[in-house]
Amino acid sequence: MSAHQVRGLTKHTAHVLAALGDETRLQLVARLAAGKPLSISRLVTGTLITRQAVTKHLHVLANAGVAKGRRRGRECLWELNPAQLREVRRQLDQIAGEWDDALARLKAAVERDR
């Protein structure tokens, strides 16, 4: 991977991971991952989180491209953007593969020098 690719990967992935780096937002992602789009009212049901706090967290997820909201009448329905999550996973898998390759080369070098 070139230095240019790493910089682009880091900016994009860091933004998404920062959005996912909050426990409340991870809980929202888990609830949204369960299926159909949900309103803010449904997302706060059974939690101690206020509607305002959920709205704020959903906007952070939306700015990172992880979730999207759409108006339906008076309420806004929120859903995940699975393509964005798949892309971040693909990038993390690529990084993991590069680490695996580097560790294999290190192991081979250490064993060669014995």
C-alpha atoms as a printed R data frame, in Angstrom:
    type eleno elety resid chain resno       x       y      z
1   ATOM     1    CA   MET     A     1   0.000   0.000  0.000
2   ATOM     2    CA   SER     A     2   1.453   3.370 -0.986
3   ATOM     3    CA   ALA     A     3   1.841   6.302  1.417
4   ATOM     4    CA   HIS     A     4  -0.937   8.116 -0.499
5   ATOM     5    CA   GLN     A     5  -3.295   5.151 -0.029
6   ATOM     6    CA   VAL     A     6  -2.448   4.993  3.683
7   ATOM     7    CA   ARG     A     7  -3.207   8.704  4.158
8   ATOM     8    CA   GLY     A     8  -6.571   8.394  2.369
9   ATOM     9    CA   LEU     A     9  -7.385   5.231  4.265
10  ATOM    10    CA   THR     A    10  -6.496   6.812  7.583
11  ATOM    11    CA   LYS     A    11  -8.629   9.929  7.099
12  ATOM    12    CA   HIS     A    12 -11.674   7.993  5.975
13  ATOM    13    CA   THR     A    13 -11.394   5.144  8.438
14  ATOM    14    CA   ALA     A    14 -10.426   7.372 11.360
15  ATOM    15    CA   HIS     A    15 -13.575   9.456 10.888
16  ATOM    16    CA   VAL     A    16 -15.810   6.383 10.927
17  ATOM    17    CA   LEU     A    17 -13.975   4.744 13.821
18  ATOM    18    CA   ALA     A    18 -14.169   7.966 15.830
19  ATOM    19    CA   ALA     A    19 -17.934   7.977 15.323
20  ATOM    20    CA   LEU     A    20 -18.107   4.349 16.427
21  ATOM    21    CA   GLY     A    21 -15.780   4.970 19.374
22  ATOM    22    CA   ASP     A    22 -18.585   5.959 21.706
23  ATOM    23    CA   GLU     A    23 -20.574   3.396 23.701
24  ATOM    24    CA   THR     A    24 -23.906   5.127 23.096
25  ATOM    25    CA   ARG     A    25 -23.312   5.308 19.351
26  ATOM    26    CA   LEU     A    26 -22.300   1.647 19.281
27  ATOM    27    CA   GLN     A    27 -25.555   0.797 21.045
28  ATOM    28    CA   LEU     A    28 -27.477   2.818 18.459
29  ATOM    29    CA   VAL     A    29 -25.659   1.027 15.635
30  ATOM    30    CA   ALA     A    30 -26.520  -2.333 17.219
31  ATOM    31    CA   ARG     A    31 -30.194  -1.377 17.476
32  ATOM    32    CA   LEU     A    32 -30.259  -0.130 13.893
33  ATOM    33    CA   ALA     A    33 -28.475  -3.267 12.691
34  ATOM    34    CA   ALA     A    34 -31.335  -5.385 13.960
35  ATOM    35    CA   GLY     A    35 -33.443  -4.600 10.929
36  ATOM    36    CA   LYS     A    36 -35.884  -1.962  9.829
37  ATOM    37    CA   PRO     A    37 -35.422   1.830 10.155
38  ATOM    38    CA   LEU     A    38 -36.294   3.247 13.569
39  ATOM    39    CA   SER     A    39 -37.572   6.591 14.793
40  ATOM    40    CA   ILE     A    40 -35.830   8.436 17.602
41  ATOM    41    CA   SER     A    41 -38.786   7.548 19.844
42  ATOM    42    CA   ARG     A    42 -38.160   3.852 19.189
43  ATOM    43    CA   LEU     A    43 -34.411   4.252 19.674
44  ATOM    44    CA   VAL     A    44 -34.821   5.781 23.146
45  ATOM    45    CA   THR     A    45 -37.391   3.242 24.319
46  ATOM    46    CA   GLY     A    46 -35.966   1.199 27.180
47  ATOM    47    CA   THR     A    47 -32.937   3.443 27.656
48  ATOM    48    CA   LEU     A    48 -32.013   6.304 29.941
49  ATOM    49    CA   ILE     A    49 -30.834   8.391 26.981
50  ATOM    50    CA   THR     A    50 -32.748  11.550 26.103
51  ATOM    51    CA   ARG     A    51 -34.155  12.200 22.648
52  ATOM    52    CA   GLN     A    52 -31.772  15.154 22.319
53  ATOM    53    CA   ALA     A    53 -28.750  12.990 23.110
54  ATOM    54    CA   VAL     A    54 -29.839  10.301 20.644
55  ATOM    55    CA   THR     A    55 -30.385  12.939 17.972
56  ATOM    56    CA   LYS     A    56 -26.886  14.324 18.576
57  ATOM    57    CA   HIS     A    57 -25.333  10.850 18.355
58  ATOM    58    CA   LEU     A    58 -27.283   9.992 15.211
59  ATOM    59    CA   HIS     A    59 -25.987  13.146 13.534
60  ATOM    60    CA   VAL     A    60 -22.407  12.150 14.396
61  ATOM    61    CA   LEU     A    61 -23.050   8.747 12.808
62  ATOM    62    CA   ALA     A    62 -24.668  10.431  9.785
63  ATOM    63    CA   ASN     A    63 -21.700  12.797  9.337
64  ATOM    64    CA   ALA     A    64 -19.419   9.749  9.260
65  ATOM    65    CA   GLY     A    65 -21.694   8.109  6.696
66  ATOM    66    CA   VAL     A    66 -22.614   5.248  9.041
67  ATOM    67    CA   ALA     A    67 -26.313   6.110  9.406
68  ATOM    68    CA   LYS     A    68 -28.859   8.101  7.473
69  ATOM    69    CA   GLY     A    69 -32.164   9.611  8.382
70  ATOM    70    CA   ARG     A    70 -35.171  10.281  6.197
71  ATOM    71    CA   ARG     A    71 -38.362  12.131  6.942
72  ATOM    72    CA   ARG     A    72 -41.642  10.268  7.084
73  ATOM    73    CA   GLY     A    73 -44.390  12.635  8.084
74  ATOM    74    CA   ARG     A    74 -43.483  14.297 11.369
75  ATOM    75    CA   GLU     A    75 -40.790  11.815 12.336
76  ATOM    76    CA   CYS     A    76 -37.388  10.919 11.037
77  ATOM    77    CA   LEU     A    77 -36.554   7.262 10.471
78  ATOM    78    CA   TRP     A    78 -32.949   6.224 10.904
79  ATOM    79    CA   GLU     A    79 -31.119   3.324  9.345
80  ATOM    80    CA   LEU     A    80 -27.580   2.113  8.896
81  ATOM    81    CA   ASN     A    81 -25.568   2.629  5.756
82  ATOM    82    CA   PRO     A    82 -24.213  -0.913  5.406
83  ATOM    83    CA   ALA     A    83 -22.018   0.018  2.433
84  ATOM    84    CA   GLN     A    84 -20.024   2.402  4.632
85  ATOM    85    CA   LEU     A    85 -19.561  -0.250  7.321
86  ATOM    86    CA   ARG     A    86 -18.542  -2.848  4.723
87  ATOM    87    CA   GLU     A    87 -15.946  -0.452  3.301
88  ATOM    88    CA   VAL     A    88 -14.401   0.192  6.717
89  ATOM    89    CA   ARG     A    89 -14.375  -3.537  7.406
90  ATOM    90    CA   ARG     A    90 -12.671  -4.152  4.051
91  ATOM    91    CA   GLN     A    91 -10.030  -1.580  4.916
92  ATOM    92    CA   LEU     A    92  -9.462  -3.055  8.377
93  ATOM    93    CA   ASP     A    93  -9.195  -6.532  6.845
94  ATOM    94    CA   GLN     A    94  -6.592  -5.173  4.423
95  ATOM    95    CA   ILE     A    95  -4.579  -3.686  7.291
96  ATOM    96    CA   ALA     A    96  -4.874  -6.951  9.252
97  ATOM    97    CA   GLY     A    97  -3.622  -8.878  6.225
98  ATOM    98    CA   GLU     A    98  -0.634  -6.582  5.909
99  ATOM    99    CA   TRP     A    99   0.173  -7.092  9.595
100 ATOM   100    CA   ASP     A   100  -0.108 -10.860  9.138
101 ATOM   101    CA   ASP     A   101   2.305 -10.669  6.188
102 ATOM   102    CA   ALA     A   102   4.754  -8.510  8.160
103 ATOM   103    CA   LEU     A   103   4.655 -10.880 11.142
104 ATOM   104    CA   ALA     A   104   5.199 -13.881  8.855
105 ATOM   105    CA   ARG     A   105   8.252 -12.175  7.323
106 ATOM   106    CA   LEU     A   106   9.578 -11.373 10.807
107 ATOM   107    CA   LYS     A   107   9.066 -14.964 11.946
108 ATOM   108    CA   ALA     A   108  10.847 -16.294  8.847
109 ATOM   109    CA   ALA     A   109  13.776 -13.920  9.417
110 ATOM   110    CA   VAL     A   110  14.098 -14.881 13.087
111 ATOM   111    CA   GLU     A   111  13.969 -18.586 12.279
112 ATOM   112    CA   ARG     A   112  16.520 -18.150  9.486
113 ATOM   113    CA   ASP     A   113  18.957 -16.439 11.889
114 ATOM   114    CA   ARG     A   114  18.853 -19.238 14.478
